[in-house]
Amino acid sequence: MKDKKNYFGHRISKSLGQHFLEDDFFIKNIINFINPKPKEIMFEIGPGMGALTKPILLLNDNLSVIEIDKNLVNFLKKNIVNKRFNIFLQDVLKFNFRTFFSENKKIRIFGNLPFNISNKIIFYLMIFKDIFFDLHFLLQKEVVQRLCAIPDTKEYGRLSVLIQYHFNVTSLFDIPPTSFFPLPKVHSSFVRLIPNKFPPILLRETYYLNSITKLAFSQRRKIIKNSLSGLFSENEFLKMNISPFLRAENLNLLDYCRLSKYLSSKRSCLHTNEQKNEY
């Protein structure tokens, strides 16, 4: 019987949100969906004790893993001997993926992300989306529901809008708590993210999209006429064919892109006029 605090000699870290996948059926399904090829540049985030690492290495000869737990890194070094296998003892939130990007080969990312910082990791990876081919993650089911959510649902929020601007999201299948050790209190889902080459409206930068969604969804009970009153007038909403009496969850991705583009142009004009007035 496995100890609740130890897993084959490894002391489980609650602070790192460690839950190890050990169900062969779901491991095989994950590998089949990822479908790794020999020469692809692949990175695994949070390899744990190698449940996905080992089978991937049988199919790919260019794999690197990023692990923050020194004890797990030592375990992997002792138990997986492969010259084409690179281990980085590092916080993924400080990792520069561009160092490994090849113009002819985009990077493929996969991993079982810790529940407590999965959102942070996904937001960080947005920075590198232009060099990624695809991303496959095992996440808390509730998070995946939010990633895939559509307007007018309780799951739909800022995370939905931002992720769907940057990626095409597909929930592939669910995994029960019994497939992990220690047993998590939540169900998990396996999800695929593919960088979105054609968003509804191409924004030069997403600063305003970030700002507008943060403001709108932090006051999601208010109508946007009130929650976004510091950014847009009622007439400006009407000018963009967006009802000022809608709430944050009623606007779709296209609406948020239109608001962002309008605000960007508006601020740019104000900045230009301010410069002219200096002379």
Secondary structure, 3 states (H helix, E strand, C coil): CCCCCEECCEECCCCCCCCEECCHHHHHHHHHHHCCCCCCEEEEECCCCCCCHHHHHCCCCCEEEEECCHHHHHHHHHHCCCCCEEEEECCHHHCCHHHHCECCECEEEEEECCHHHHHHHHHHHHHHHHHEEEEEEEEEHHHHHHHHCCCCCCCCCHHHHHHHHHEEEEEEEEECHHHEECCCCCCEEEEEEEECCCCCCCCCCCHHHHHHHHHHHHCCCCEHHHHCCCCCCHHHHHHCCCCCCCEHHHCCHHHHHHHHHHHHHHHHHHHHHHHHHCC
